[in-house]
Amino acid sequence: MLAPGVLYFIIFKYVPMWGVLIAFQDFSPFRGFWSSDWVGVEHFRTFFGEPQFWLLFRNTFILAIYNILFFFPLPIVIALLLNELRVEAYKRTIQSLIYIPHFLSWVVVVGLAYILFTTEGGIVNELIAQLGGEKINFLLSNSWFRTMVVGEMIWKETGWGTILFLAALAGVDPQLYEAARMDGAGRWKQMVHVTLPAIRSTIVVLLILRLGSFLDLGFEQIFLMLNPMNRDVGEVFETYVYERGIQLGDFSYSTAVNLFKSVIGFVMVLGANYFAKKVGEEGIL
């Protein structure tokens, strides 16, 4: 039973790791891995010296912070709210409805956003106009780009993110709630003093894992939302790697950029795991 999973990780996760070698080479597809010239950390020096480096870092970091602040807590909140529902049919119906967006591709999600928010017949702008306001160009605005991206992420993935938290909530001992009720605790105090402490370890582990992909914002969504008017705030590492690696064929340089991003994620996982253990949690290592 383990074999398919083990093979998957070996073939698609570990074997491709040899590809990071080209970050230290002047890689040529015609000469291959072993015949291409080695250049050491030259690509990293070039990247850090690029005027775009701080722009990319700032845009990626801000969007990553937004995801942590606004997206990560929402599945916890929704799971807590669903846990309070006592009518099982109602609870399952809501769960199914909020799971559905996860199965839509980003092409569909961004397409829906364009239909809703465009100034030419978009439902949101038409409603604003009918209420006496001026239409807002959400899709071409620098100030709205990050809000749009995070909003799409919340709509698409919040429901799916509740699965692990609901599973953790299902494992809470009912006797703890009975003891809390006997002590006079209401629903709010039961949640604060019983429910949240019971799932705290799950929250910490998922937060640590989330920090491992802190700078991974998802190429497809950002790429589809980008346009010349919002590129100053929307250009991130993933789109830059695509442009340099795929469009310009600079494989070594783009690999170096992606490797830098992965190292940052690895360091953040180690740091978060260290602090988790300092405050008495188990962590992941």
One Martini backbone bead per residue (centre of mass of N, CA, C, O) as a GRO file, in nm:
protein
  285
    1MET     BB    1   0.053   0.065  -0.015
    2LEU     BB    2   0.317   0.250  -0.019
    3ALA     BB    3   0.440   0.241  -0.307
    4PRO     BB    4   0.298   0.474  -0.465
    5GLY     BB    5   0.391   0.704  -0.278
    6VAL     BB    6   0.695   0.654  -0.291
    7LEU     BB    7   0.723   0.677  -0.600
    8TYR     BB    8   0.620   0.960  -0.630
    9PHE     BB    9   0.844   1.102  -0.460
   10ILE     BB   10   1.087   0.996  -0.616
   11ILE     BB   11   1.009   1.089  -0.911
   12PHE     BB   12   0.874   1.400  -0.840
   13LYS     BB   13   1.088   1.502  -0.600
   14TYR     BB   14   1.388   1.377  -0.596
   15VAL     BB   15   1.495   1.354  -0.884
   16PRO     BB   16   1.454   1.669  -0.963
   17MET     BB   17   1.679   1.783  -0.764
   18TRP     BB   18   1.914   1.775  -0.974
   19GLY     BB   19   1.831   2.049  -1.117
   20VAL     BB   20   1.991   2.252  -0.921
   21LEU     BB   21   2.267   2.247  -1.063
   22ILE     BB   22   2.207   2.475  -1.283
   23ALA     BB   23   2.248   2.719  -1.081
   24PHE     BB   24   2.585   2.652  -1.117
   25GLN     BB   25   2.544   2.700  -1.429
   26ASP     BB   26   2.593   2.714  -1.787
   27PHE     BB   27   2.333   2.601  -1.925
   28SER     BB   28   2.300   2.339  -2.180
   29PRO     BB   29   2.096   2.125  -2.347
   30PHE     BB   30   2.328   2.012  -2.540
   31ARG     BB   31   2.540   1.941  -2.294
   32GLY     BB   32   2.430   1.920  -2.021
   33PHE     BB   33   2.507   1.869  -1.696
   34TRP     BB   34   2.822   1.760  -1.727
   35SER     BB   35   2.917   1.983  -1.967
   36SER     BB   36   2.861   2.225  -1.828
   37ASP     BB   37   2.947   2.517  -1.702
   38TRP     BB   38   3.088   2.636  -1.411
   39VAL     BB   39   2.978   2.936  -1.188
   40GLY     BB   40   2.849   2.903  -0.926
   41VAL     BB   41   2.719   3.215  -0.778
   42GLU     BB   42   2.660   3.412  -1.020
   43HIS     BB   43   2.346   3.417  -1.038
   44PHE     BB   44   2.299   3.531  -0.754
   45ARG     BB   45   2.451   3.796  -0.789
   46THR     BB   46   2.280   3.898  -1.021
   47PHE     BB   47   2.007   3.896  -0.876
   48PHE     BB   48   2.086   4.082  -0.628
   49GLY     BB   49   2.168   4.321  -0.847
   50GLU     BB   50   1.895   4.361  -0.933
   51PRO     BB   51   1.642   4.593  -0.945
   52GLN     BB   52   1.406   4.367  -0.912
   53PHE     BB   53   1.448   4.223  -0.644
   54TRP     BB   54   1.292   4.412  -0.440
   55LEU     BB   55   1.026   4.401  -0.588
   56LEU     BB   56   0.980   4.097  -0.569
   57PHE     BB   57   1.010   4.070  -0.264
   58ARG     BB   58   0.788   4.264  -0.180
   59ASN     BB   59   0.546   4.141  -0.331
   60THR     BB   60   0.571   3.856  -0.213
   61PHE     BB   61   0.569   3.925   0.090
   62ILE     BB   62   0.298   4.073   0.107
   63LEU     BB   63   0.120   3.841   0.000
   64ALA     BB   64   0.208   3.638   0.217
   65ILE     BB   65   0.105   3.798   0.459
   66TYR     BB   66  -0.189   3.811   0.372
   67ASN     BB   67  -0.235   3.504   0.377
   68ILE     BB   68  -0.175   3.466   0.679
   69LEU     BB   69  -0.379   3.681   0.799
   70PHE     BB   70  -0.651   3.606   0.612
   71PHE     BB   71  -0.647   3.293   0.534
   72PHE     BB   72  -0.551   3.098   0.762
   73PRO     BB   73  -0.786   3.157   0.985
   74LEU     BB   74  -1.055   3.084   0.836
   75PRO     BB   75  -1.073   2.770   0.860
   76ILE     BB   76  -1.094   2.781   1.166
   77VAL     BB   77  -1.353   2.946   1.191
   78ILE     BB   78  -1.534   2.763   1.017
   79ALA     BB   79  -1.493   2.507   1.186
   80LEU     BB   80  -1.613   2.622   1.447
   81LEU     BB   81  -1.892   2.685   1.331
   82LEU     BB   82  -1.961   2.396   1.231
   83ASN     BB   83  -1.930   2.263   1.517
   84GLU     BB   84  -2.199   2.418   1.628
   85LEU     BB   85  -2.366   2.247   1.461
   86ARG     BB   86  -2.657   2.020   1.503
   87VAL     BB   87  -2.750   1.997   1.209
   88GLU     BB   88  -2.632   1.772   0.994
   89ALA     BB   89  -2.752   1.851   0.717
   90TYR     BB   90  -2.666   2.147   0.726
   91LYS     BB   91  -2.365   2.100   0.762
   92ARG     BB   92  -2.313   1.933   0.498
   93THR     BB   93  -2.413   2.143   0.298
   94ILE     BB   94  -2.206   2.362   0.364
   95GLN     BB   95  -1.955   2.198   0.311
   96SER     BB   96  -2.009   2.140   0.011
   97LEU     BB   97  -2.026   2.438  -0.086
   98ILE     BB   98  -1.726   2.521   0.019
   99TYR     BB   99  -1.569   2.300  -0.156
  100ILE     BB  100  -1.617   2.348  -0.463
  101PRO     BB  101  -1.402   2.574  -0.547
  102HIS     BB  102  -1.147   2.385  -0.533
  103PHE     BB  103  -1.228   2.237  -0.826
  104LEU     BB  104  -1.145   2.491  -0.954
  105SER     BB  105  -0.982   2.659  -1.168
  106TRP     BB  106  -0.804   2.948  -1.211
  107VAL     BB  107  -0.933   3.022  -1.477
  108VAL     BB  108  -1.222   3.033  -1.369
  109VAL     BB  109  -1.185   3.228  -1.131
  110VAL     BB  110  -1.071   3.466  -1.296
  111GLY     BB  111  -1.308   3.480  -1.492
  112LEU     BB  112  -1.517   3.555  -1.277
  113ALA     BB  113  -1.378   3.815  -1.188
  114TYR     BB  114  -1.404   3.958  -1.458
  115ILE     BB  115  -1.713   3.950  -1.477
  116LEU     BB  116  -1.770   4.103  -1.200
  117PHE     BB  117  -1.528   4.360  -1.224
  118THR     BB  118  -1.583   4.486  -1.471
  119THR     BB  119  -1.664   4.792  -1.636
  120GLU     BB  120  -1.809   4.607  -1.869
  121GLY     BB  121  -2.081   4.477  -1.705
  122GLY     BB  122  -2.021   4.439  -1.422
  123ILE     BB  123  -2.191   4.370  -1.143
  124VAL     BB  124  -2.046   4.548  -0.934
  125ASN     BB  125  -2.035   4.814  -1.103
  126GLU     BB  126  -2.339   4.834  -1.158
  127LEU     BB  127  -2.416   4.861  -0.860
  128ILE     BB  128  -2.256   5.115  -0.800
  129ALA     BB  129  -2.398   5.292  -1.012
  130GLN     BB  130  -2.693   5.255  -0.897
  131LEU     BB  131  -2.588   5.389  -0.609
  132GLY     BB  132  -2.405   5.653  -0.724
  133GLY     BB  133  -2.136   5.558  -0.813
  134GLU     BB  134  -1.815   5.488  -0.918
  135LYS     BB  135  -1.639   5.317  -1.113
  136ILE     BB  136  -1.412   5.041  -1.063
  137ASN     BB  137  -1.079   4.938  -1.159
  138PHE     BB  138  -0.987   4.648  -1.039
  139LEU     BB  139  -0.803   4.507  -1.274
  140LEU     BB  140  -0.601   4.787  -1.308
  141SER     BB  141  -0.534   4.816  -1.003
  142ASN     BB  142  -0.295   4.844  -0.765
  143SER     BB  143  -0.477   4.867  -0.497
  144TRP     BB  144  -0.656   4.587  -0.580
  145PHE     BB  145  -0.480   4.336  -0.637
  146ARG     BB  146  -0.437   4.201  -0.356
  147THR     BB  147  -0.734   4.176  -0.283
  148MET     BB  148  -0.810   3.993  -0.518
  149VAL     BB  149  -0.617   3.758  -0.464
  150VAL     BB  150  -0.707   3.693  -0.171
  151GLY     BB  151  -1.008   3.661  -0.231
  152GLU     BB  152  -0.980   3.418  -0.420
  153MET     BB  153  -0.842   3.232  -0.217
  154ILE     BB  154  -1.066   3.229  -0.008
  155TRP     BB  155  -1.296   3.120  -0.190
  156LYS     BB  156  -1.147   2.854  -0.287
  157GLU     BB  157  -0.985   2.734   0.004
  158THR     BB  158  -1.134   2.746   0.279
  159GLY     BB  159  -1.313   2.493   0.280
  160TRP     BB  160  -1.080   2.286   0.240
  161GLY     BB  161  -0.919   2.380   0.506
  162THR     BB  162  -1.133   2.249   0.720
  163ILE     BB  163  -1.080   1.943   0.732
  164LEU     BB  164  -0.854   1.916   0.950
  165PHE     BB  165  -1.007   2.070   1.175
  166LEU     BB  166  -1.253   1.884   1.188
  167ALA     BB  167  -1.090   1.633   1.262
  168ALA     BB  168  -0.979   1.751   1.527
  169LEU     BB  169  -1.261   1.810   1.657
  170ALA     BB  170  -1.357   1.507   1.658
  171GLY     BB  171  -1.121   1.435   1.888
  172VAL     BB  172  -1.270   1.562   2.111
  173ASP     BB  173  -1.355   1.524   2.428
  174PRO     BB  174  -1.675   1.536   2.557
  175GLN     BB  175  -1.602   1.552   2.866
  176LEU     BB  176  -1.489   1.839   2.857
  177TYR     BB  177  -1.761   1.979   2.807
  178GLU     BB  178  -1.908   1.873   3.054
  179ALA     BB  179  -1.716   1.999   3.262
  180ALA     BB  180  -1.757   2.291   3.167
  181ARG     BB  181  -2.064   2.303   3.221
  182MET     BB  182  -2.044   2.241   3.528
  183ASP     BB  183  -1.867   2.518   3.560
  184GLY     BB  184  -2.040   2.737   3.368
  185ALA     BB  185  -1.977   2.714   3.071
  186GLY     BB  186  -2.013   2.842   2.780
  187ARG     BB  187  -1.967   2.837   2.450
  188TRP     BB  188  -1.730   3.035   2.443
  189LYS     BB  189  -1.557   2.906   2.675
  190GLN     BB  190  -1.536   2.631   2.544
  191MET     BB  191  -1.376   2.725   2.300
  192VAL     BB  192  -1.135   2.862   2.453
  193HIS     BB  193  -1.077   2.612   2.680
  194VAL     BB  194  -1.114   2.353   2.473
  195THR     BB  195  -1.100   2.364   2.163
  196LEU     BB  196  -0.839   2.526   2.101
  197PRO     BB  197  -0.638   2.354   2.274
  198ALA     BB  198  -0.700   2.084   2.115
  199ILE     BB  199  -0.600   2.228   1.818
  200ARG     BB  200  -0.322   2.368   1.846
  201SER     BB  201  -0.123   2.163   1.717
  202THR     BB  202  -0.248   2.174   1.436
  203ILE     BB  203  -0.204   2.474   1.385
  204VAL     BB  204   0.103   2.475   1.414
  205VAL     BB  205   0.176   2.269   1.193
  206LEU     BB  206   0.032   2.422   0.957
  207LEU     BB  207   0.195   2.682   0.987
  208ILE     BB  208   0.471   2.563   0.931
  209LEU     BB  209   0.401   2.451   0.650
  210ARG     BB  210   0.315   2.725   0.534
  211LEU     BB  211   0.600   2.860   0.564
  212GLY     BB  212   0.740   2.673   0.354
  213SER     BB  213   0.528   2.832   0.135
  214PHE     BB  214   0.540   3.148   0.165
  215LEU     BB  215   0.653   3.222  -0.147
  216ASP     BB  216   0.411   3.044  -0.256
  217LEU     BB  217   0.149   3.178  -0.463
  218GLY     BB  218   0.104   3.097  -0.743
  219PHE     BB  219   0.124   3.127  -1.074
  220GLU     BB  220  -0.152   3.124  -1.222
  221GLN     BB  221  -0.304   3.350  -1.080
  222ILE     BB  222  -0.101   3.582  -1.119
  223PHE     BB  223  -0.072   3.563  -1.428
  224LEU     BB  224  -0.381   3.618  -1.490
  225MET     BB  225  -0.382   3.908  -1.328
  226LEU     BB  226  -0.185   4.027  -1.507
  227ASN     BB  227  -0.079   4.362  -1.608
  228PRO     BB  228   0.058   4.661  -1.702
  229MET     BB  229  -0.091   4.818  -1.451
  230ASN     BB  230  -0.002   4.585  -1.203
  231ARG     BB  231   0.307   4.494  -1.209
  232ASP     BB  232   0.435   4.652  -0.965
  233VAL     BB  233   0.255   4.451  -0.755
  234GLY     BB  234   0.250   4.149  -0.920
  235GLU     BB  235   0.541   4.084  -0.937
  236VAL     BB  236   0.691   3.766  -0.897
  237PHE     BB  237   0.885   3.498  -0.880
  238GLU     BB  238   0.718   3.313  -1.067
  239THR     BB  239   0.693   3.511  -1.312
  240TYR     BB  240   0.998   3.558  -1.346
  241VAL     BB  241   1.079   3.265  -1.400
  242TYR     BB  242   0.907   3.232  -1.652
  243GLU     BB  243   1.036   3.454  -1.823
  244ARG     BB  244   1.338   3.354  -1.800
  245GLY     BB  245   1.300   3.040  -1.855
  246ILE     BB  246   1.079   3.016  -2.089
  247GLN     BB  247   1.092   3.276  -2.272
  248LEU     BB  248   1.433   3.309  -2.258
  249GLY     BB  249   1.603   3.040  -2.166
  250ASP     BB  250   1.715   3.093  -1.855
  251PHE     BB  251   1.768   2.832  -1.662
  252SER     BB  252   1.982   2.895  -1.447
  253TYR     BB  253   1.871   3.160  -1.335
  254SER     BB  254   1.581   3.058  -1.260
  255THR     BB  255   1.683   2.838  -1.065
  256ALA     BB  256   1.819   3.030  -0.865
  257VAL     BB  257   1.566   3.181  -0.782
  258ASN     BB  258   1.407   2.932  -0.681
  259LEU     BB  259   1.619   2.841  -0.472
  260PHE     BB  260   1.607   3.089  -0.295
  261LYS     BB  261   1.308   3.052  -0.216
  262SER     BB  262   1.344   2.769  -0.084
  263VAL     BB  263   1.543   2.854   0.138
  264ILE     BB  264   1.355   3.047   0.282
  265GLY     BB  265   1.143   2.830   0.355
  266PHE     BB  266   1.335   2.648   0.520
  267VAL     BB  267   1.412   2.858   0.734
  268MET     BB  268   1.119   2.910   0.833
  269VAL     BB  269   1.064   2.627   0.935
  270LEU     BB  270   1.290   2.612   1.144
  271GLY     BB  271   1.205   2.864   1.303
  272ALA     BB  272   0.912   2.777   1.372
  273ASN     BB  273   0.990   2.511   1.511
  274TYR     BB  274   1.161   2.636   1.735
  275PHE     BB  275   0.937   2.817   1.863
  276ALA     BB  276   0.734   2.593   1.919
  277LYS     BB  277   0.917   2.444   2.127
  278LYS     BB  278   0.949   2.688   2.323
  279VAL     BB  279   0.613   2.682   2.376
  280GLY     BB  280   0.550   2.344   2.387
  281GLU     BB  281   0.556   2.227   2.114
  282GLU     BB  282   0.634   1.978   1.879
  283GLY     BB  283   0.614   2.002   1.588
  284ILE     BB  284   0.806   1.842   1.299
  285LEU     BB  285   1.121   1.772   1.433
   0.00000   0.00000   0.00000
